[in-house]
Amino acid sequence: MKALALDTAASCISIAARNESLTCTIILDIGMHQSERLMPTVDSVLKECGLSVKDLDFVAISIGPGSFTGLRLATAAAKAIKLATGCPIYGISSLDAYAHPYSCWNGLVLATLDAKKHRFYAALYHKGVTVQEAQDVTPEEIALWIENQDQVLITGPDAKMLKNSLDSLNKGLSVFCFQDIVSCATEGMFTIGYNMLSHGKTPMEDYEGPIYLRKSEAEEKKD
């Protein structure tokens, strides 16, 4: 496998390249400077793995839910590579990527990302199968998903934040979290992307872009 993965759904972004057994991952938590550093970082991880964009079998990008700006940056970067080389792009749900490392977990896996305004992007999985599609929800709504459930594992960049919010509801939910898995997200993206390529899944079309679960603030103000 020769591939590039871009996870830009959260404020802390992850860029990774893989060349068979070699993998290089760079994590950037630099706020508004993502746009300045994305392509130079892509060049760096490819170089570390002995690759150029012409060598890539595919590019995997997170397509949401997540940061409007971050998702657009990754999409634009991947489409530039496709334009130059014809390399296929596979869009992967950010929540699917966060949950993927725990596909063998016996209990429920709750993947999450802070959606601001006391809301979370969240989806629920059991052994790699989606049992609750990604939604923009409150902690109270999430609590209804997992009430009377044992062994609920919360994962994603903002897992700890969601766990604290759920604990504050005092509903006696049995949850614990693994938060620091940004690099694991790109690992999952490599696996999911490779499976999509191997099974002949249709890559992203030129007209396709990120998936948003809510309107941007600019769109809300316009309405």
N, C-alpha and C positions, 0 to 999 in steps of 0.2 A: 504494500500500500504506500502510495506517495500522495499525501494529502495535506490540506491546510484547513484549520478550524478557527473560526472567529466567534467568540462569545462576547457580545457587547450589549447584552440585555440589561445588565446592572451597571452601577457607577464604577465598579471595579471590573475591568475587562480582561479577557484572557485570549491570547493569540498563540496558536501552537502549530507546528509542522511535524509531519511524520514521514520518515523515509525508511520503510521496512521496520527494522528493529530500533532505529534511532528516532527519538522524539525530543523536541525542544519547545518549551513553553515559557512565555513571558507574561507576567501578570502586571497590569498597570492600574494603580489607584490614584489617578491624577486629575480627576474632575473634568473641568472644561477643556483641558488640553488634549483630550482623546483624538480629536481630528488632526492635530499636528503630528501625533506620534504613531497613528495606526499604520500607515504604509511603511515608514521606516522600520517599524517593529516587524511587520510582515517580511520585509527584506532580511532582517536579522535572523529570524527563526528559520527561514528557508536556507540561508547561508550556513547556519550552524548544522543543518542536516544535509548539506551538500546538494541542495535542490535549487532549481530556478522555477519560475511559474510555468514554463513550457514542459516541465517534467510531471506536473500534477495530474493525478487520476481524477480528482474532484476537489471542490472547495465546499466545506460545510459551514453554514452560518446559522446563528440563532435568529429566528424570525418573529419572536415574541411569545408571550407578552413581555413587556419591559420598557426601557427608556426609549422614547420616540427618537431622540437624536442618535443614540447609540446604535439602534437597529438600522436606521437609515445609513449610518456610516459604513457598517459592515456590508449592507446590501450594495452600496455604491462601489466599495472596494472589490467585492466579489464579481460584480458585473463588469468592472474594468478589466479584471483578469480574464473573464470569459470573452470579452470583446477582443482581447489581444491574442488569446490562445485557443479559444473554443472549449475550454475546460468546463465541464458541467458543474452546476451549483445545486446543492441540496439544502433546502431550508428545513430547519429542525426546531421544534418547539423548545424554548428555553427550559420550560418546566419538565419536559420529557428528558432533556439532557441532565438536569439536576437529579432526577429520580433514577436514571439508568444505573448508576453504580450500586443501587440497592435492590436490583431486580430479584435477587434470591432471598430477600428478607421475607420472613413468614407472615409478618403483620402488614398493616397498611403503611404506605409511604405517602407523606403529604409534602409536595414540592411547592415552594413559595418564593415570592419576591415582593418587596415593599411597593405598593401602588400609591403611597402617600394618602393624605386625608383620612388616616385611620382605616385604610383599606389595604387589602393584599390581593395580588394575583396568586391564584392557588389552583392546584389540581391534585387528585387523589388516585393512587395506584395500588395494585395488589399483584405481586410477582410479575412486574413488568407490563401488566394490563391496566389500561385506564378505566377506573370505575367512576370517576367524576371529572368531566371535562373542565378545562381551564376556564376560570371565571374571575371577575373583579368583585370581591366580596369583603364583608366585614368579619372580624373575629367571631362575632356572635353567629353569623351564618356558617362559618367553618366549624364552630363547636357542634352545630346540629349534624354536620356530616359525620363526625367521629364520636358522638356520644355513644356510650355503652360498648365501645371498642377497646380492646387491649392492644398493647404494643404498637402504638402509632409513632412512627419515626418522621420527624419534620426535617426537611433538608432544603438547601438553597441558600443564597447569600444572606437572606434576612430571616433565617430559621429561628434564631434566638429572639428576635424582635416579636415574631408571631407567638412563640412559646410563652413569652412574658405576657403578651396580651391575652392569651388563652388562660394562663394561670390566674390572671387578675379577675377573670369571670367567676372563679370559685365554684366550678362545676365538677371538680374532681376528675378531670380528664387524665387519662394515662398516656402522657406524651413525653418524649425526650427528643433532642435534636443533634444533628451534625451540621455545623454551619460552614466551616471553612473548606468548601469543595469547589472553588472556582476552577482549579486545574482539572478536577475530576469531570467537570462539565465538558471540557474539550475532549477528554478521553471518551466520554459517552458519545459525543458528536462524531468522532472518528468511527466508532463501531456502528452507530445508526446510519451514518452516511455510506459506509462500506456495504452494509446490508442493502441499502436502497440501490446502490450501484449494481451489486451482484444479482439482485432480483429484477433488474431492468425497470426500476421505478423512473417515472418521467422527471427529469430535473426541473428546476424553476424556469419558467418562461421569462422572456424579456420584460413582459408587462406585469409580472408578479412582484410583490414586495412584502414588507413586514405585515404581520397580523396584529391589529390593535384591538384591545377589548374595551377601550373607551376613547372618547374624543380628546384631542390635545387641548391644552388650556386656550390656545389661540382659537381653535374651532369652537370651544364652549363660549368664549367671549363674543365671537362673531354671531352665534345663535342668539 
